[in-house]
Each structure stands twice: as structure tokens, then as C-alpha cells.
Amino acid sequence: MKKSIAFSLILVCIAALARADNVDLSTVPARDAVQLTIYNSEDITLVRETRVVSFKKGLNPLQFSWANTQIDPSSVELTILKPADELELLDATFPHEKPQILYWNVQSEVDGEATIQITYFTSGITWSADYTAIAAGDESTLDLEGFVRITNNSGEEYENAQVRLVVGTINLVERIAQLANLSIDQTKELDQEVYSRFKKDAVNRALGRVELGDHFSLGGAIEGSELKSDEPKEIVKEGLSEYFIYTVEGTETIPTGWSKRLSSFEADDAPFMIEYRYRPREYGEQLVRMYLLANDEKSHLGTTPLPDGVVRIYRDKGRDGLSYLAQQTIEYVPIGDMIELNLGVDPEVVFELVKTRSQRVAIWTQIHGANTFKLVGDDARSEEENATVVGWNECSTYQQRIRNYTARPINVEMRRTYDGHVAFVSRLEPKLHDFQTVEFTAKVDAGDKKNLDFTILQHLGTNAKQSNVTLALPPGGE
């Protein structure tokens, strides 16, 4: 074990304590088990260690040090697991002359071994997710594989640790990274009881207290911490409250200053859809090609939400290997939601947007010195020299042209957002995605082209009566 965390048992008889000499320092006991629960949202990790320690009958001082680490000293807690009825934790002391050291005094009724648990928060341990998606040659299914990368910059090496990764957000009064830099005197200035109780309650609500004996028992997800090194890694998931916890089966040694990439899950032959989208506010003024995959059981997924991460997308070209398609970052994907992969512009699908007509209609003018308004006909001009235009409508007609040069029909979704008081006039059977956004769809056969025409009537000045989009048919439309 590294020297950065020193945990030692000082065996002292009562007479020796009185003389302050003949102190017998035992061999530092190795961790019997260690568990890391990593929260990315607040850069904290809950560490649970169990150790088997030999006690002598009487008073036993225990020493814990966190030098050169990011451990939060206010969070360190000792629990006697067994035999709990023969051991009693009397007190905990932070000596002024020895910073970054904590002493516990344990009263033992017997000589023998006992199992203790030490829990604390530390910073500097993070995790990230990434995914590899490989589409079949006919683009009907894909294989999706997930990975997690653990990075340890906490200053402490954790050997044979069980790792749990929390997807969700927690809120604590202070960030542990800031607390770790406080001196002992500054730490004591905090309301220790209130602060510690708040953090413990937050963790208990998220995880619940798990009794640790000779092995971990995580709600039936995993029992035991032994795993042969040649066995494949597997992520076991369990949902607690609004949090999801990925538990890496087996144990991992996480050295400080290093990172490890672990396999998370595999979904083979997952069905997906191809859709072409035009959403200027999301993708710019272009038609992009999308892979749409549901996070559900039909897609061989759906057991947990998927955390934020980078997806690298390939297509299987058979004997020629894989062709690289795109790379993008996805946000948190809840169970049942779609995984949306943007492949960018397809050179075999040509999209053009042309404004074919524009005119100003329904012009209102105001005569200076009078409080009356005069409606002027379409494209007319006021003959009054002092007239000021105060309201009008802009009428613009557009033609969208889509040419499909692929060997299969394509589905296109158009989504346009307009600010202000706007009427969307067309026969495209649009619907409102929200109060400012119009959405309509079309299908373009292989080798075919389609024109999607519409008119925008924008009310400006005093003509604007509301701030939303309405749908209308062209004159004579049914």
C-alpha cells in the first residue's frame, strides 16, 4: 500500500499509556476490501474500506493519515463491523502538532481480530463514457459497445477495488476538492455535526448503507469481490432513486496518475432507422443524415440510461473492413429515449432552398399630428408627405428541392422555427412542434426529386398581435 494513506494499529497496554513509553507499533494491515463509488457531477468519490485488525484488551489507539491526497478529513468515519458488541469507539482526535492525521480510541473487551470499516470522501477520481457503433453493410442493424474510463488523480492508489459509477447529479454544501485543501483549524471551524450529517444523509438517500462483512453485497447485484483476471468484465446495473449505478464486476487496481478503460456493455444487431433532418437551429442550413436507435429492449438495450459520452460510428464494408462515418458527443439518454447519431451531409442527397417571391402587403401608415391609422392597399404608397409606415406584413414564398440519388427511398423531416407573429401557409400537412416551430415530413423515392413549397407571412410593427406560429392553407386550399 502507498505511504500517502497510513493506517496503523498502536498496541498499548494501560500501564504503557501512563508512562508514555513502550509503544508497540504493529504492521500496517492491508485492506481486506475497498469500494469506490464515483460521482462525476461533484468530483467526489465515496470510499469504503474494510480491514481486519488485531486488538488487545483495553484501550487501542488507531491512526489514520491522508497526507498528499484529496481526502476530505471531515468525512472520515470508522465503523466496527464485528464483533460490534465487544468493541467500542470512544472518540476521534485531530492533533494540532500532527496535521493531516486522525486518532481513534477503541476500547476492546477481548484480545483478537475484528473487522472495521473506514468510509470517506475523496476528490480527483473521475470517469467518462465512450461508445463504438458499427453499422451492418445494409444499414439495417448495428453493434453498439460501451466503455468507461476511470482516471485517478486522487494521490492514492486503490488496489483490487470494486468500482461503482453513478449516473446522476447530487448537491452537497461544499465541493470536496475545496475542503481537502483546508487546514485542520479551518476544518474545525465548520459545523462538523451539521455538515457531516448533511453529507451522510445525501449519500444514504442516493446509495443506502450497505453492510460489509467478509465480502460486498450490493442488493443482490454482486456478491464477493473475487474474479479471475481472464474472465470478461461486465457492468451490473441497479437503480436507486433518481440515480443509476454501474457496478463493475470483480475488482480493479486503480493507480494514482493513471486511467483505465473498461468494457461496459454490448448490444449486437440492434435495429435502427435512417432519417434525413433539416433543423437549422440544431444542424445549420443543411440536410443531415441520422441513425436513430432506441434505448429499449427491442434494441437489446434499455436496462439503464446511457451517460454522456463520445460515439465513434463505422460501417462494415465486408472484406474491406470498416469505413469511418462520424464522431459525436451524445448527452444523457434515459431508458426509452432515442440515441441520435448525426452522420452529417449525404453527398447522394441534394438539398436546395430557393426564395421564389417576396412582397410587402397590408401596410398601415400613421399621419403625423393625428392619432388615426390609414390602411394602404397591397404594395401601395401613401400620398401623404408626413405619413409613417407603422405596420406591414412580409410575404415570402420558398421552394425546397430534394434530389435523392441513393438506391433506396429516404424519409425527410423538416423543422423550422420562427420568431414573432407568423403564419405558415402550405399544403405540406405541417404540424406544430411547439408554439414557434413548424414540422413536416416527406418521403423521396430512390432516384426521384421532390419540391416542398411553402409561404411565410410575417406580421410586423403594429400588425404583430401575438408571438407564435399559426398554420394555414393557401387560398383555395381544402
LUMLUM-357285 format. One line per field, with one value per residue (C-alpha): x, y, z; residue number from 1. Coordinates in steps of 0.5 Angstrom, whole numbers, always signed. Layout:
<sites>
u c(X / ...)
v c(Y / ...)
w c(Z / ...)
resi c(NUM / ...)
</sites>
This chain:
<sites>
u c(+0 / +2 / +5 / +0 / -5 / -2 / -7 / -3 / -5 / -2 / -2 / -1 / -2 / -6 / +1 / +5 / +0 / +1 / +9 / +8 / +13 / +14 / +9 / +9 / +7 / +4 / +5 / +0 / -6 / -7 / -14 / -19 / -23 / -24 / -30 / -30 / -37 / -35 / -40 / -37 / -42 / -39 / -32 / -33 / -32 / -34 / -29 / -31 / -25 / -25 / -19 / -18 / -14 / -12 / -14 / -11 / -16 / -16 / -15 / -13 / -11 / -12 / -8 / -11 / -7 / -9 / -2 / -1 / -8 / -15 / -19 / -24 / -22 / -29 / -32 / -27 / -31 / -30 / -35 / -34 / -37 / -35 / -35 / -39 / -41 / -34 / -31 / -33 / -31 / -29 / -27 / -23 / -18 / -14 / -8 / -5 / +2 / +1 / -3 / -7 / -7 / -13 / -13 / -19 / -19 / -22 / -24 / -24 / -26 / -22 / -16 / -17 / -18 / -24 / -27 / -27 / -30 / -27 / -31 / -29 / -30 / -24 / -23 / -19 / -22 / -27 / -30 / -32 / -36 / -35 / -38 / -37 / -42 / -41 / -47 / -48 / -47 / -54 / -55 / -61 / -57 / -51 / -47 / -46 / -41 / -40 / -34 / -32 / -25 / -23 / -18 / -15 / -11 / -13 / -6 / -8 / -7 / -13 / -11 / -16 / -22 / -29 / -32 / -39 / -40 / -46 / -50 / -54 / -53 / -52 / -51 / -47 / -46 / -38 / -34 / -30 / -24 / -24 / -25 / -19 / -14 / -17 / -12 / -15 / -16 / -20 / -24 / -26 / -29 / -34 / -40 / -38 / -44 / -49 / -44 / -43 / -50 / -52 / -47 / -48 / -56 / -54 / -50 / -55 / -61 / -57 / -54 / -56 / -52 / -49 / -47 / -40 / -37 / -32 / -35 / -39 / -47 / -50 / -57 / -56 / -52 / -46 / -43 / -36 / -30 / -26 / -26 / -20 / -16 / -18 / -26 / -29 / -31 / -39 / -43 / -48 / -54 / -58 / -63 / -63 / -68 / -66 / -59 / -57 / -50 / -46 / -42 / -36 / -36 / -30 / -24 / -19 / -13 / -13 / -6 / -6 / -4 / -7 / -13 / -16 / -21 / -26 / -32 / -39 / -44 / -45 / -51 / -51 / -55 / -59 / -64 / -64 / -67 / -64 / -68 / -66 / -67 / -67 / -66 / -63 / -62 / -59 / -55 / -54 / -57 / -56 / -60 / -56 / -57 / -58 / -58 / -64 / -63 / -68 / -65 / -70 / -71 / -72 / -65 / -62 / -61 / -66 / -63 / -61 / -60 / -53 / -49 / -46 / -40 / -37 / -39 / -35 / -39 / -37 / -40 / -38 / -35 / -34 / -28 / -25 / -26 / -29 / -31 / -31 / -37 / -37 / -36 / -40 / -42 / -48 / -52 / -55 / -60 / -66 / -69 / -74 / -71 / -67 / -60 / -59 / -53 / -51 / -47 / -47 / -49 / -50 / -47 / -52 / -58 / -58 / -62 / -63 / -67 / -70 / -74 / -78 / -82 / -82 / -87 / -90 / -97 / -102 / -99 / -101 / -99 / -100 / -100 / -96 / -100 / -106 / -108 / -111 / -108 / -109 / -109 / -106 / -107 / -102 / -95 / -99 / -95 / -98 / -99 / -99 / -92 / -92 / -94 / -90 / -91 / -92 / -95 / -94 / -93 / -88 / -90 / -84 / -85 / -80 / -78 / -75 / -72 / -69 / -66 / -65 / -59 / -59 / -61 / -67 / -72 / -71 / -75 / -74 / -76 / -76 / -77 / -77 / -77 / -80 / -80 / -86 / -93 / -92 / -97 / -94 / -98 / -97 / -100 / -95 / -99 / -95 / -96 / -93 / -87 / -88 / -91 / -86 / -83 / -87 / -85 / -87 / -85 / -84 / -81 / -77 / -76 / -70 / -67 / -73 / -74 / -79 / -81 / -83 / -86 / -89 / -90 / -89 / -93 / -90 / -93 / -89 / -90 / -97 / -99 / -96 / -101 / -98 / -92 / -93 / -94 / -100 / -102 / -106 / -107 / -106 / -112 / -117 / -114 / -118)
v c(+0 / +7 / +11 / +17 / +14 / +11 / +7 / +4 / +0 / +2 / -3 / +0 / -3 / +1 / +2 / +4 / +9 / +12 / +12 / +14 / +9 / +2 / +4 / -2 / +0 / -6 / -8 / -4 / -8 / -9 / -7 / -13 / -10 / -3 / +0 / +6 / +10 / +16 / +22 / +26 / +31 / +34 / +31 / +27 / +19 / +15 / +10 / +4 / +0 / -6 / -8 / -14 / -11 / -15 / -11 / -12 / -12 / -5 / +2 / +1 / +8 / +8 / +13 / +15 / +20 / +23 / +27 / +28 / +26 / +30 / +26 / +31 / +30 / +32 / +26 / +20 / +15 / +9 / +3 / -3 / -9 / -15 / -16 / -10 / -12 / -13 / -6 / +1 / +7 / +12 / +19 / +22 / +27 / +31 / +33 / +40 / +38 / +33 / +36 / +31 / +26 / +23 / +19 / +14 / +11 / +4 / +0 / -7 / -12 / -18 / -20 / -22 / -20 / -15 / -12 / -5 / +0 / +6 / +11 / +18 / +22 / +24 / +28 / +27 / +20 / +21 / +17 / +18 / +14 / +13 / +8 / +5 / +4 / -1 / -1 / -7 / -6 / -6 / -1 / -4 / -6 / -4 / -7 / -2 / -3 / +2 / +3 / +7 / +10 / +11 / +17 / +17 / +24 / +23 / +22 / +15 / +8 / +3 / -4 / -9 / -4 / -5 / +1 / +4 / +9 / +14 / +17 / +23 / +29 / +31 / +37 / +38 / +44 / +44 / +41 / +36 / +39 / +45 / +42 / +38 / +44 / +47 / +46 / +42 / +49 / +51 / +45 / +45 / +52 / +49 / +46 / +39 / +36 / +39 / +38 / +31 / +29 / +33 / +29 / +23 / +24 / +26 / +19 / +15 / +17 / +16 / +9 / +7 / +4 / -3 / -7 / -10 / -17 / -21 / -19 / -14 / -15 / -10 / -11 / -18 / -15 / -18 / -22 / -23 / -19 / -24 / -25 / -29 / -24 / -28 / -27 / -22 / -15 / -14 / -8 / -9 / -4 / -2 / +4 / +7 / +14 / +18 / +15 / +9 / +6 / +2 / -3 / -6 / -14 / -16 / -12 / -7 / -4 / +4 / +7 / +14 / +19 / +13 / +12 / +5 / +4 / -2 / -5 / -3 / -7 / -10 / -9 / -14 / -13 / -7 / -5 / +3 / +8 / +13 / +19 / +26 / +32 / +40 / +43 / +50 / +52 / +45 / +43 / +49 / +51 / +43 / +37 / +32 / +24 / +21 / +14 / +13 / +8 / +7 / +5 / +0 / -8 / -8 / -5 / -10 / -4 / -1 / -3 / +3 / +10 / +12 / +17 / +23 / +20 / +20 / +16 / +13 / +11 / +6 / +2 / -5 / -6 / -13 / -16 / -9 / -8 / -2 / +5 / +11 / +15 / +20 / +22 / +26 / +27 / +25 / +27 / +23 / +18 / +16 / +9 / +9 / +15 / +15 / +15 / +20 / +20 / +25 / +23 / +30 / +31 / +26 / +27 / +23 / +27 / +34 / +40 / +47 / +52 / +58 / +64 / +65 / +71 / +77 / +82 / +87 / +87 / +90 / +97 / +101 / +109 / +114 / +121 / +126 / +130 / +125 / +119 / +116 / +110 / +109 / +102 / +103 / +97 / +92 / +95 / +102 / +108 / +114 / +120 / +124 / +127 / +126 / +119 / +114 / +106 / +103 / +96 / +91 / +84 / +81 / +75 / +71 / +64 / +59 / +52 / +47 / +42 / +35 / +30 / +23 / +20 / +14 / +7 / +7 / +12 / +17 / +20 / +27 / +31 / +39 / +43 / +51 / +56 / +63 / +69 / +73 / +73 / +69 / +65 / +58 / +57 / +51 / +44 / +40 / +38 / +41 / +41 / +45 / +42 / +48 / +55 / +58 / +51 / +48 / +41 / +37 / +30 / +28 / +21 / +22 / +15 / +13 / +17 / +22 / +29 / +33 / +40 / +42 / +49 / +54 / +61 / +65 / +71 / +75 / +81 / +86 / +93 / +94 / +88 / +84 / +82 / +75 / +71 / +65 / +61 / +59 / +54 / +56 / +53 / +57 / +61 / +56 / +50 / +45)
w c(+0 / -1 / +4 / +3 / +7 / +13 / +17 / +23 / +30 / +36 / +41 / +48 / +55 / +60 / +64 / +58 / +56 / +63 / +62 / +55 / +53 / +51 / +45 / +40 / +33 / +29 / +22 / +18 / +16 / +9 / +6 / +6 / +1 / -2 / -6 / -10 / -12 / -16 / -17 / -23 / -22 / -16 / -17 / -11 / -9 / -3 / -1 / +3 / +6 / +11 / +14 / +19 / +25 / +32 / +38 / +45 / +51 / +54 / +50 / +43 / +39 / +32 / +27 / +20 / +15 / +9 / +7 / +0 / -2 / -3 / +2 / +6 / +13 / +16 / +12 / +15 / +19 / +23 / +24 / +28 / +24 / +28 / +34 / +35 / +42 / +44 / +42 / +43 / +39 / +45 / +41 / +35 / +35 / +31 / +34 / +33 / +33 / +27 / +21 / +17 / +22 / +26 / +32 / +34 / +41 / +41 / +48 / +47 / +52 / +49 / +45 / +38 / +31 / +29 / +22 / +22 / +16 / +14 / +10 / +7 / +1 / -4 / -10 / -16 / -19 / -25 / -30 / -37 / -42 / -50 / -55 / -61 / -66 / -72 / -78 / -82 / -89 / -91 / -85 / -82 / -75 / -72 / -66 / -60 / -55 / -49 / -45 / -38 / -37 / -30 / -28 / -21 / -19 / -12 / -10 / -7 / -10 / -9 / -10 / -12 / -11 / -13 / -18 / -18 / -23 / -21 / -27 / -24 / -20 / -13 / -9 / -3 / +1 / -1 / -6 / -3 / -7 / -4 / +3 / +2 / +2 / +9 / +15 / +21 / +24 / +18 / +18 / +25 / +24 / +20 / +24 / +24 / +26 / +22 / +16 / +17 / +18 / +11 / +7 / +10 / +9 / +2 / +1 / +5 / +0 / -6 / -4 / +2 / +7 / +5 / +11 / +9 / +12 / +9 / +2 / -1 / -2 / -7 / -7 / -10 / -16 / -14 / -8 / -7 / -10 / -13 / -20 / -24 / -29 / -35 / -34 / -38 / -35 / -34 / -32 / -27 / -26 / -20 / -20 / -13 / -13 / -19 / -19 / -23 / -21 / -26 / -22 / -25 / -23 / -20 / -18 / -21 / -19 / -20 / -19 / -18 / -24 / -29 / -32 / -34 / -40 / -38 / -42 / -40 / -45 / -52 / -56 / -62 / -68 / -66 / -71 / -72 / -77 / -82 / -83 / -86 / -82 / -83 / -77 / -78 / -70 / -69 / -75 / -79 / -86 / -89 / -89 / -85 / -85 / -78 / -75 / -70 / -64 / -58 / -52 / -50 / -50 / -57 / -59 / -54 / -49 / -44 / -38 / -36 / -38 / -42 / -39 / -43 / -48 / -55 / -60 / -66 / -72 / -77 / -83 / -84 / -91 / -91 / -93 / -94 / -86 / -83 / -86 / -81 / -82 / -76 / -69 / -64 / -57 / -54 / -48 / -42 / -46 / -41 / -42 / -48 / -51 / -58 / -59 / -64 / -69 / -74 / -80 / -83 / -90 / -95 / -102 / -105 / -103 / -105 / -102 / -104 / -101 / -106 / -105 / -111 / -109 / -103 / -102 / -97 / -96 / -91 / -90 / -85 / -84 / -79 / -81 / -76 / -71 / -72 / -68 / -74 / -78 / -85 / -89 / -95 / -101 / -102 / -105 / -105 / -102 / -98 / -102 / -95 / -94 / -87 / -87 / -83 / -84 / -77 / -79 / -85 / -87 / -90 / -95 / -98 / -102 / -101 / -105 / -102 / -107 / -105 / -110 / -108 / -112 / -107 / -108 / -103 / -101 / -96 / -90 / -89 / -83 / -84 / -77 / -78 / -72 / -73 / -68 / -67 / -71 / -77 / -81 / -84 / -91 / -95 / -97 / -94 / -88 / -83 / -75 / -69 / -66 / -61 / -61 / -65 / -69 / -75 / -77 / -83 / -87 / -94 / -97 / -103 / -107 / -110 / -116 / -115 / -113 / -109 / -109 / -102 / -103 / -97 / -96 / -89 / -88 / -82 / -78 / -77 / -73 / -71 / -75 / -70 / -65 / -62 / -61 / -64 / -71 / -74 / -80 / -86 / -93 / -99 / -102 / -105 / -101 / -97)
resi c(1 / 2 / 3 / 4 / 5 / 6 / 7 / 8 / 9 / 10 / 11 / 12 / 13 / 14 / 15 / 16 / 17 / 18 / 19 / 20 / 21 / 22 / 23 / 24 / 25 / 26 / 27 / 28 / 29 / 30 / 31 / 32 / 33 / 34 / 35 / 36 / 37 / 38 / 39 / 40 / 41 / 42 / 43 / 44 / 45 / 46 / 47 / 48 / 49 / 50 / 51 / 52 / 53 / 54 / 55 / 56 / 57 / 58 / 59 / 60 / 61 / 62 / 63 / 64 / 65 / 66 / 67 / 68 / 69 / 70 / 71 / 72 / 73 / 74 / 75 / 76 / 77 / 78 / 79 / 80 / 81 / 82 / 83 / 84 / 85 / 86 / 87 / 88 / 89 / 90 / 91 / 92 / 93 / 94 / 95 / 96 / 97 / 98 / 99 / 100 / 101 / 102 / 103 / 104 / 105 / 106 / 107 / 108 / 109 / 110 / 111 / 112 / 113 / 114 / 115 / 116 / 117 / 118 / 119 / 120 / 121 / 122 / 123 / 124 / 125 / 126 / 127 / 128 / 129 / 130 / 131 / 132 / 133 / 134 / 135 / 136 / 137 / 138 / 139 / 140 / 141 / 142 / 143 / 144 / 145 / 146 / 147 / 148 / 149 / 150 / 151 / 152 / 153 / 154 / 155 / 156 / 157 / 158 / 159 / 160 / 161 / 162 / 163 / 164 / 165 / 166 / 167 / 168 / 169 / 170 / 171 / 172 / 173 / 174 / 175 / 176 / 177 / 178 / 179 / 180 / 181 / 182 / 183 / 184 / 185 / 186 / 187 / 188 / 189 / 190 / 191 / 192 / 193 / 194 / 195 / 196 / 197 / 198 / 199 / 200 / 201 / 202 / 203 / 204 / 205 / 206 / 207 / 208 / 209 / 210 / 211 / 212 / 213 / 214 / 215 / 216 / 217 / 218 / 219 / 220 / 221 / 222 / 223 / 224 / 225 / 226 / 227 / 228 / 229 / 230 / 231 / 232 / 233 / 234 / 235 / 236 / 237 / 238 / 239 / 240 / 241 / 242 / 243 / 244 / 245 / 246 / 247 / 248 / 249 / 250 / 251 / 252 / 253 / 254 / 255 / 256 / 257 / 258 / 259 / 260 / 261 / 262 / 263 / 264 / 265 / 266 / 267 / 268 / 269 / 270 / 271 / 272 / 273 / 274 / 275 / 276 / 277 / 278 / 279 / 280 / 281 / 282 / 283 / 284 / 285 / 286 / 287 / 288 / 289 / 290 / 291 / 292 / 293 / 294 / 295 / 296 / 297 / 298 / 299 / 300 / 301 / 302 / 303 / 304 / 305 / 306 / 307 / 308 / 309 / 310 / 311 / 312 / 313 / 314 / 315 / 316 / 317 / 318 / 319 / 320 / 321 / 322 / 323 / 324 / 325 / 326 / 327 / 328 / 329 / 330 / 331 / 332 / 333 / 334 / 335 / 336 / 337 / 338 / 339 / 340 / 341 / 342 / 343 / 344 / 345 / 346 / 347 / 348 / 349 / 350 / 351 / 352 / 353 / 354 / 355 / 356 / 357 / 358 / 359 / 360 / 361 / 362 / 363 / 364 / 365 / 366 / 367 / 368 / 369 / 370 / 371 / 372 / 373 / 374 / 375 / 376 / 377 / 378 / 379 / 380 / 381 / 382 / 383 / 384 / 385 / 386 / 387 / 388 / 389 / 390 / 391 / 392 / 393 / 394 / 395 / 396 / 397 / 398 / 399 / 400 / 401 / 402 / 403 / 404 / 405 / 406 / 407 / 408 / 409 / 410 / 411 / 412 / 413 / 414 / 415 / 416 / 417 / 418 / 419 / 420 / 421 / 422 / 423 / 424 / 425 / 426 / 427 / 428 / 429 / 430 / 431 / 432 / 433 / 434 / 435 / 436 / 437 / 438 / 439 / 440 / 441 / 442 / 443 / 444 / 445 / 446 / 447 / 448 / 449 / 450 / 451 / 452 / 453 / 454 / 455 / 456 / 457 / 458 / 459 / 460 / 461 / 462 / 463 / 464 / 465 / 466 / 467 / 468 / 469 / 470 / 471 / 472 / 473 / 474 / 475 / 476 / 477 / 478)
</sites>
